[in-house]
Amino acid sequence: MSALPYLSVVIPVYNERNNIVPLTEELIGVLEELRRSYEIIFVDDGSTDGSSEQLELMRQRFPGVQVIRFARNCGQTAAFDAGFKAARGDVIITMDADMQNDPHDIPALLADIGEYDLVCGWRRQRHDNIIRRLSSIIANSIRNWLSGETIKDVGCSLKAFRREYAQRLKLYTGMHRFFPTLVKLEGGRVKEIPVQHRPRRFGTPKYNIRNRIVRSFLDLLAVCWMKRRYLRYEIEEHKRCYR
């Protein structure tokens, strides 16, 4: 491992005990094939199911693994923010800990990260129940309609950021749903590519209709306000006075 890794993989964890070991082993297998230096940053968002102990085992077993542990559950956006601040890689990969994101899609994300500042995964074939699929379609449609976006699947956590854009984001609770919009506000270029989506094998989903639609709608209103009020200007000339 070099002093400064090329890749930083940031993974929020909340009560995913049975997924941690297989996810880590599969992810490291993919990263090793890339032949680029890397670090994996797990952010334990106040887990209470024994995930903390599993993460510690992975940290001791693999030298590239780090663990950030929150004192209490603070939410996915806070976990991403902590991971972004700790990341040292030129490129930051984000993904979920539930193993529904496929690590083998990471090379496809990296293929476009030089030309783009954020490459987002789009789960073209979802392996969720009908309620989750419908709520996601409704939420994405409303979000794009009000925000003027064209992102097909803003809820997919599998993304690749250039580090400078991830670390300059000013995040608030719930803002992880709007990473593409926030990167564009910073002048970044965004692309969306199809990725795999796998059925959940272990654990239970953390989102329901209430926190997927109601809360995200309130967050959307805040983002729309930010877009309207964002400072946009171009300095044509700046003359200084010399004595």
N, C-alpha and C positions, 0 to 999 in steps of 0.2 A: 504494500500500500504506500503510495507517495504521500508527501506531507500535505499536499492539497489535492483532493480527489477531483476527477473530472465530473463524476455523477454523485448527486445526493438524492437518495430516495426517502421521501417523507411520508410516513404512514401513521395516521391517527388510529388509536386503539381504544375501544370502549367495550369491555366484556366480550372478548373474542378468544377466550382461552384455548379452545380446541383448534383454532385456525392458525395460531401463531407459529408453531413448529413447522407444519407443512408449507405455510406461506414463505417462511424464511428460507427453508431448504430449496424450494422451487425458485424463488427470486434470486438467490445467490448463484444457483446453477445458470440462470439466464445472464446475470451480470458478469460471471466469469467468462462466458463465451464471447462477450463483447471485447475482452482484453483491454479494458479501460479501468483506471482506478475508480473506486467508488466507496461510499459510506451509506449505511442504512440507518435512518433516524426514526425510531418508533417513539411516538408521543402517547403515553398512557394517560388517557383523559379521565382519571379517577375510577378505574375499573374496580369492581368488587367481587369478581368471579374467579380470581386466581390468575388473571392475565398477567399481573405484575410479576409473579413468580416465574411464569413461562418466559416472559421477556428477559428477565435476569439470566435465566439459563441460556438463552440465545446470545446475550451479550458476552457471557463467559465462554461460550463455545466458538463464536465467530468474531475475529478481531475487527471486522468492519462494521459491527453493530453498535449503535448507541441507544440509550433509553433516556427519555425525558419523562418524568413522572409528575403529574399535577397533584396537588393536595386534595382536589375535589373535581367533580365533573364540571367542565367549563364550556363544552361544546366543540363541534368540529372546526369552526373557524379559528377559535383560540388555539387548537392543536396544530392546525396548519401554520398559523402565525409563529408559534414557538419553533416549529420545525424550520420554517424559512429563515428565521433569525440565527438558528444554529448551523444551517447548511453552509458548506464551504465549497461545494462543487460549482463548476461553470454552468452546469445544467441541473435543474431540480425536477425530479419526477415525483408526482403525487399519485397515491393510489389508496384504496380502501384495504382494511385488514380482514374482510370477510371472505376473501379468495374468489369473489365474483369478477374482479378485474384479472385479466390474464397477463402475467409478467412477460410472456412471449411477444406481446404487442409493443414492448418498450423499444426494440430496434426500429420499428416503423415510425414511432414518435420522433426518435432521434434523427431519422433521415431528413426531416423537414425543419429541425430546430435551428439550423444555420440561417435559413431564409426567413423564418418566422420567429417571433419572440415567445409565442405560446402556441403549442400544438395540443388540441383537445381531442380526447377520445369520444366517439359517437357509438353507443351501443345499438347497432342496427337491429339485432335480434335479441330481444330481452327475454330473460328467463326468470320472470317474476309472475306473481299471480295477477289476475285481471284487474283487481282494484289498484295495485301499485302501478301497473302499466297505464291505466286510464288516468290516474291522478298525475302521473308524470307527463302524459300528453297534454292534459289540460293546463298544468302549471307551465310547461314550456311554451304553449301557445299564448297564454296570457302574458307571460314574461316578454316574449318577443314582440307582441303587439304593442305593449306599453313602452318598452324600452327601445324599440326600433332595431332590435337585433335579429339575426337569422340563424342563431345557434340551434341545432337540432336537439342536443342533449346536454344541457348545462349541468345536469345532475351527475354526470359521469366523472368520478374522481381521477380517472387515469389521464394525466396531463403531463406535458413537459414544458417547463419554463426556462428561459434564460434567467440566471440567478438575479441579475440586476433588476429585472422587472418584478420578480417575486418579492424581492426584499424592499422595493420601494412602495409596495402597496400599503395603503392605510386601511386596515381592516377593522370592522365592527362585527358584532354577533350576527351570524346569518349571511355574511358577505361572501362566504366560499361559493355560494350558488351563482355569483356574478363575476367570477374571475375573468372571463373573456371581456366583459364590458369594462372592468377596472383596468385591465391591461391596455385596452384601446384608449382609454382616457389618458393614459400615460404616454401615448404615442406609439404603442406596440402593435405589431402585426400578428394576427391570429388566424390559425387554420384549424379545421376540424376534419378528422379522418375516421373511418369505420374501425372499430375494435371488437374483440370478442366479449361476450358477457356469459358468465357461467352460473349455473344454479347454485344456490347457497346449500352447503353440505352440513355445516355446523352453526349453532347459535341462532339468534332471532334478529329480524330487522329492527333498526332503531328509529325508523321514521314511520309515521302513519298519516292518515288524511289531514289531521289537524295541523301537525307540524310541517307537512309538505306543502300544503296549499295556503292555509290561513296565515301562518307565520311568514312564509316566503312572500306572500302578497304584500304584507306590511313592509318587509325588507325591500321589495321591488319599488314601492312608492318612494322610499328613501333614495334608492339608486337613481330613479328618474329625476328626483330633485337635484341630485349631485350632477347628473349630466347637463341639466339646464343651467346650473350655477357654476360649472367648471370654468376656471379662468383659461381663456384662449387668446393669446396675442403674439405678435411677431415683431421684434425690435428691428426696425430698418436701419437706425443709426444711433450711436451713443457717443456724443462728443464730451470729452473731458476738458477741464480747465487746468492748465499747467502754469505754475508761477516760477 
